Amino acid sequence: MNKEILRPISQNEIEQFDHDGVILLKEMFDSEWISTLSQGLDKNIDLPSNRSRIWDRDEEGRTMFYDAQAWPKIKEYQNFIFNSPAASIAGRLMKSSRINFYFDAVFVRSPGSQFATPWHQDEPYWSVEGYNTCTIWMPLVPVKRENALAFVPGSHRLDSTFYQFNFGSLNPDKIPDVDETNFDGITDIEFPDIAADPEKYGVISWDMNPGDCIAFNSRIMHGGSGKLDEDTELRVFTSKWIGDDVYIKFRECGMDPDHSEVMTKQGLKPGDRPGTELYPEIQFS
Ligand SMILES: O=C(O)CCC(=O)C(=O)O
């Protein structure tokens, strides 16, 4: 499997990532990485972490499974984090001198799931703050443009603090103690209704095959993935990377996934650069 990046990231791509906050990169991971992650995902579904839950279960029994920070128990994910070109892709796009792995998250929809991910930004939920962040979103099966994650280019540069959706409310099985957020008192700026008028917001998404990835800044508005055809599933692995200007921040509105407990156990505190074996610095070229 390819350890090195398959082709250079161009200056244009670096500028596009900075300007738009999102970029599609075709054919960056070979088929061995896709089968490694697919095996890891099967294990992950059998061995969910304590952050895992079903986000949606409809009357036909179709589901949307979510998990995050499962990598410490899944050796296939560890292999990907330490040995795949993902770190180089993220590091080069962010123009960072050093990068750390932040966490993994998976989004698995069974065939025909009509669940669409609510529109949101990621950074307001995270236990860190900074501009230099990069999520690598990888479908492990083909996905059509209308079912893939969609983005509002440039929205990572908006100054406003928007009221974000509480993902903790996606809990049909009533799992106790899930991470919740509540932006009451933080902001009263409503999150724009992007789904109602995607053209107005210049929404973009792409047809993708396994091996392709989307890299995006955690401040960008994104959502809308899902609404699958009856015979189509969607299995997505994401890895979240942090660059030079990112530091730990614990938020009054709550965090999702809330890392404050595990960070504190590692001896990390607000203002620290994430590190330790839970947020390993990865060398990249
Ligand atoms: O794939 C999805 O449905 C959601 C992905 C997402 O919101 C994320 O990775 O931040």
The ligand as an ORCA input file, in Angstrom:
! r2SCAN-3c Opt
* xyz 0 1
  O     -20.237     12.120      6.619
  C     -21.111     12.721      7.260
  O     -22.314     12.505      7.115
  C     -20.733     13.779      8.246
  C     -19.262     14.116      8.261
  C     -18.939     15.320      9.101
  O     -19.773     16.133      9.418
  C     -17.551     15.516      9.536
  O     -16.665     14.681      9.251
  O     -17.288     16.555     10.189
*
